[in-house]
């Protein structure tokens, strides 16, 4: 019954034509959109309409939410699930958007908790995906990273990768996979790539992936996802095995698209 109601509601959402102004926002701001074929663009538009309608949006610290803000964030998030089932963001209910960098509060120690490491104090954040909670994004960072995908950073890809990671109930750097063989391959490749990144960071050696990926396996998956969609050709060259397991999970080959239809 729930699935019937969800599908009925989504059919009503999609009965409204995709606004031409929304498409201009995507066309003008998201380079990857230019590499999609017509069927993929239509699929993305449908996902964006559903995503914007079904999620709760909140502008924080005085930010006035506009269609442009919603559409750019939603389009980035939906590019990631373009070839995945469209319920993959079922654990995302709310998106909180701040105008500029926010500082997370210090986390107090629980009454029955024994501190095994220093408690993290207040720190500036550009985004955060809370387990069983909202996704927090800083609009300044979204704008800046949207304009410069060549830098490899995209806070929307990063935080929504965390949400995909959390779909199985835990954030461990492994999203839900289809078979035992895929889990085995994922474990072998990602563990090796993560350890190599950590080793290079520890020794001060240059790395293709951002050093933040060496924080833990969860951040490694999120950082790898950023590069998979923003610098796919280079990632395939520098990390072909890692690229391949991400390609299998996302069911997309952005490197092929970028090479097949280079932008002027």
N, C-alpha and C positions, 0 to 999 in steps of 0.2 A: 504494500500500500504506500509506504514512504517513497519507494522508487517511482511509483506511478505518479504521485503528487509532484515529486521533483522534476520528472520529465515533462509533465503537463505545464508546470510553471516555467520551465526553460523554453518550451515551445512558444509560450506567450511572449517571453522576452525576445526571442529571435524573430517573432512576427513583425517587430519594428525594424525597419531598415537601419543598417549601420550608418550613423551620422557622418556626413562628408567631412565635417570639421574634425571629428575624431580621427578619421583616416589621415587628414592633413597633419595632425599632431604626430601620428606614428611615422608618416612619410618623411616629415621634416626633421625628426629627432632620433630615429632608430635606424642606423645604417643596415643592420641585419635584415630588416624588412625588405630592402631592395633586392636581396638575394633569393627571396621566396618566390615560388611560382604562383599562379593565380589561385589554384586550389588551396595552397597553404595559406595564402593571404586571407582567403574567405574563412578558412578554419580558424585562423588567429582572430579574425574579427568576431566570429561567433563566441570564441572563448573569452575575449575581452568583454563583450556585452554581458555574458553570464557572470563573469568574475566581478565586474563593477556592481551589478545588481544584487548579487548574493552576499557580498561582504559588507561589513559595517566599516565606514570610513570616518576618521576623526582628525581634524586639523588641530594641532596642539600649539601652545605658546603663541597664540595670536595668528597662526597661519590660516588663511582663507583657502579652503580646498576648492580647486577649480576642476573643470573637466580635463584640462590639459594635464594636471597633476595625476588625476586618477588614471587617465588613459595611458600615460607614459609608464607609470608603475605597473599597471595591469598588463600592458603589452609585453614588458620585459618578463614578468612572472609567467605569462602564458606562452611565450616563446619556448620556455623550458619544457612545457608539457604538450607541445604542439603534436607530438606523435604518441603521447601517453593517454591513458584513460582520463576523462575530464573530471574525475572525482579525486584526483591526486592532491588537491588542496582542501580536502574535507576537514583537515585539522587547522585550517586558517579561517577564523571567524571575523577578525578585526584587523585593520591596518591603521596605525597611528602615524601621522606624518608631522614632523617638526620642521620649522623653517631652517634651523642651523644646528650645529653640533650641540648635543645634550650631554649632561653628566649623569651617569647612573648613580643612584644612592649606594652608600656602603651597606653591604649585606650583614645584618646582625647574626650572631651565632644563635642557633636554636636552643631552647631550654634543655633539651636532652642530647644536644650535639656536643661532641668532643672535637675541638679544633685540631686537625692534623697538619695544617699548613696555615701560613699567615692569611688572615681574612682580607679579601680584596677591598681596597678602599674605593672612594669615588673616582671614576675615570670617564673621560670623554668618549662618546660612542657616535658612530655614524649610522648604525643600524643594530637591531637586535631581534632575534627570533625567540620568543619565549615558549618554553614547553607548555602545552595546553593553554597558551596565552596568545596575545596579539603579536603582529610583526611591527616593529618600530623602524621608521626610516627617516633620514634627514634629507629634505628636499634639495638643499644646496649640494650635497654629495651626489644625489641622483642626477641633477642637472649637469654637474661637472663631469661625471664619469660617462654620462650619455654622450656628451660632446667629444670625449676622447677615449673611445674604446681601445685605441692602440696602446694605452697604458696598462691594459689587462685588468683593471679594477671595475667592478660594478656591484654596488651594495645591494641592489635588488636581486640579482642572480645569487649573490652570496647568502643573503638571509633566507630566500626561498629554497635554496639548496638545503639549508638547515631544516626547513619544514619538511622537505622530502625525506631527509635523513630520519626525522622523528616519526614518520608514518608507522613504523613498526613498534613504537612505544618507547624507544630509547634513541639518544643521539650518540652514535658510535662511529660515524663516518661511513656507514654502509646502509644505503637505502634499500627498500624492498626489492628483491630480485626474483626471477621467475623459477629458477631451478637450482638444484644443489651444485651442478657444474658451474653455474654463473657465480654462485657464492664462493666456490673454491677458486675460480679464476680471479674474482675481485680481490679476495684475501691475498693471493699470491702477488698480484701486480701492485695493488695499492700499498701493501705492507712494505714491499721492496722500494717503491718509489718514495714513500714517506720516510723510510729510514735513510735513503740516499739524500733527501732534502735536509733532514736533520743533521746528517754528518757534514754536509757542505756548509750549512749555517754555523755549526759549531766551530768549523775550521776557517770561517771567514771567507769562503770561496764564493764566487758569483753563481747565482742560480737563475734559471728562467722563471720558475714559479716564485711568487712572492714569499719571502721568508716567514710571513705570518702563518703560512701553511704548516710550518714545523711546530706550531703550538701544541697540537694534538691531532688525532685522526679525524675528528669532527671538522676542525678548521681546514684540514688538508683537503677534504672532499669539497668544501665550500669554495676554497681558493681555486682548486682544479676546475670546478664548474665555471667560475668567472672566466678563466683563460680559454676554456673549451668553446665558449660562445663569443668572446671578444677577440681572441687571437688564435683562432683554430688552426690555420695553416702552420704557424710557428710552433704551436703545441704539438701538432702531429709530427713535425720534424724533430723537435727536441725530446718528446716523450711519446713515441708511437704506441707503446703498449698501454700506457695510461689513457691516451686518447681513445684507443680501441675499446676499452672497457666502458668508458663514458659514452662512447658512440652506441654500444650495445644497450646500455641502460636508457639513454634518452631517445634511442631509435632515430637518431639524426646524424648527419655527416656534414657539419657546417664548413669544414675545410674544403670539401668538394664543391659546395655551393659558392664559396668565396672565390675559389680558383676558376670556377666555370663562368662566373659573372662578375668580374672585377669592376669596382666602381671607378668612374673617371677621377 
